[in-house]
Amino acid sequence: MIDRWVETSRAYLASQKARDSVAADPYWPKWDSPWWHMATLWELGRSKDIPKEAAEHMLSALSQRYLTFFPNPREPLPAGKDPWRDAQCHCALGTMYQVLRDCGLDVDAEAPWIRHWFLRYQLPDGGLNCDDAAYAAAGASSIQSTLPALEAILRGVKGSHTPAEEAFLDRGAAYLIERRLGFRRRDGKPMDEAFFSVAFPRFYDYDVLRGLAFLVEWVIVREGKVPTEAVADVMKALHARFPDGVVTVERPGLADAKTLERSAAGVWGKGGAAASFPLLDACRRPGTPIPALTKAWSGARAAFPEALRKA
């Protein structure tokens, strides 16, 4: 069934309707616009089904549309700019950077500011935050804002990271390790109970399997060390729920999100609940097996066998 809707999304992305949507706004509305069709295909491991022309059109729109910095109290939004439509946040930018690179585009050549962006906005605790207030002082990070940025840098140029990027990744990994992937904040409490159930598609959402998958890749790329106790709780919980190794969706990612919408007169404003599309409906249904999630869990079991034995 998913293959059928993959083709439907591929055809939509190749259409004039999709090009017009990106021209009107690359990101909005959620979820039924090209940004989200592309992100869903990418999370499914189906980037090859994104038409190259659609990816090129999106990259061009990113380069032309958005400010090349994150508006915050230290770097105010320029007069006449809309914070929702003229600026990006870390999680959105980190996601689309990965999508477009997986489509075979040279994102760094077309938009070299993107990789520098992530390093620029890392907070002292090792993460990032899409709440601009965090940058008024040395604020706390958001794990949801942090993961897409870490993934983007880690996967962007494997084997050829700059020293600054290596430091960025190591600080980000330390942030996750200290918080045991979300099982505890600095005050010892869980960050969010929802993080313990596997979501799909994530878009910019977080769950413990996503954090675990990053640490697996970080260990390989940076030859880092992860204390067993930092991942043991997560491994135990996932093993209990997926003993056969096949990971299924436990909750739809960001199902209750709101959106901006464009009126018939072409004016953008606050809308209602985010719309959906057939591929999104098909792959976010609880109980649906997702090969990309199963692959991530398999990699974690191979990377952290001691934690798995304790599970």
Salt bridges, closest charged atoms under 4 A:
ASP3 OD1 - ARG46 NH1 2.91
GLU7 OE2 - ARG10 NH2 3.16
ASP25 OD2 - ARG65 NH2 3.98
ASP25 OD2 - ARG85 NE 2.90
ASP32 OD1 - HIS37 NE2 2.78
ASP49 OD2 - ARG46 NE 2.79
ASP49 OD2 - LYS48 NZ 3.47
GLU75 OE2 - ARG120 NH2 2.20
ASP86 OD1 - ARG65 NH2 3.30
ASP108 OD2 - ARG101 NH1 3.38
ASP108 OD2 - ARG115 NH1 3.00
GLU151 OE2 - ARG210 NE 2.86
GLU165 OE2 - ARG115 NH2 2.42
GLU166 OE2 - ARG222 NH1 3.70
ASP170 OD2 - ARG222 NH2 2.79
GLU178 OE1 - ARG179 NH1 3.38
GLU178 OE2 - ARG186 NE 3.55
ASP187 OD2 - ARG185 NH2 2.62
ASP205 OD2 - ARG251 NH1 2.87
ASP207 OD2 - ARG202 NE 2.73
GLU217 OE2 - ARG155 NH2 2.78
ASP233 OD2 - ARG180 NH1 3.89
GLU250 OE2 - ARG241 NE 2.55
ASP281 OD1 - ARG284 NH2 3.79
GLU306 OE1 - ARG309 NH2 2.58
